[in-house]
Amino acid sequence: MDLTVVEYEKKGAIAYVTLNRPDKLNAMNEAMHQELGRVWQDFQHDPALRVAILAGSGRCFSAGADLSGGAPTEYRYTGDFPDISRTRSVYKPIVAALHSHVVGYGMWIAMDADIRVATADTSFWLPEPQWGIATIPAAWFPKMMPWAIASELLLLADRVGAERAREVGLINKIVPDDQLLAEAEKIANRLAELSPEAVQGMKELMVRGTNMDYTAVDQLTEFVQNRVMNSEDRKEGGRAFTEKRAAQWPGAQ
């Protein structure tokens, strides 16, 4: 895969996805959006991969959208985001390793990860109102965090530090700088040990069930549960439990 601003490496069951425009603080330009979309598609369809670690190279995770070209004179929202749209249909887990600035669009993709670890100097910021811009994913944030915290970020355009972010559930853990990748790998390795059918089935329920009413959630649960419980993973899990050994998962996409 020909990539210029994203690094993509596969090590066993783990995919390492790294934003790689360090000279621009990993500000997200069109090339990065397109390349991330291609990477997530490959990750989704590679049966050997079970979990991804998303990180940023250089001084920060991401300074947000690249606005160096200025704002367009005419604008029409299309909803076409190849990277974000792709991650919403990826039911394999994603671990975000965050450091320093997590800003704007960079925060959006960070929040798309399932488990988030960060260094103590990490801050989260949606500065768009300062420039007369409405943050695109504003409608999504109250679904991911308490309303008051979403308002603090979106309406006040205030920075939220790592400790505050952990307190309100934006991140799972704060770690020292030199342990960030190791902690993300520890989590990723744990996820890779588990049944891919079960893990991906539960993430699918979480993602697709978020905006459904009870009846629709129950119907979706029936579909996914029947698939998982009749899978080879579930049969292997039963055998491994009985035989008191580690399960050897057949794998799943």
Buried (B, 14 or more C-beta within 10 A) or exposed (E): EEBEBBBBEBEEBBBBBBBBBEEBBBBBBEBBBBBBBBBBBBBBEBEEBBBBBBBBBBEBBBBBBBEEEEEEEEEEEEEEBBBBEBBEEBBBBBBBBBBBBBBBBBBBBBBBBBBBBBBEEBBBBBBBEEEEBEBBBBEBBBEBBEEEBBBBBBEEBBBBBBEBBBEBEBBBBBBEEEEBBEBBBBBBBEBBBBBBBBBBBBBBBEBBBEEBEEEEBEEBBEBBEEBBEEBEBBEBBEEBEEEEEEBEBBBBE
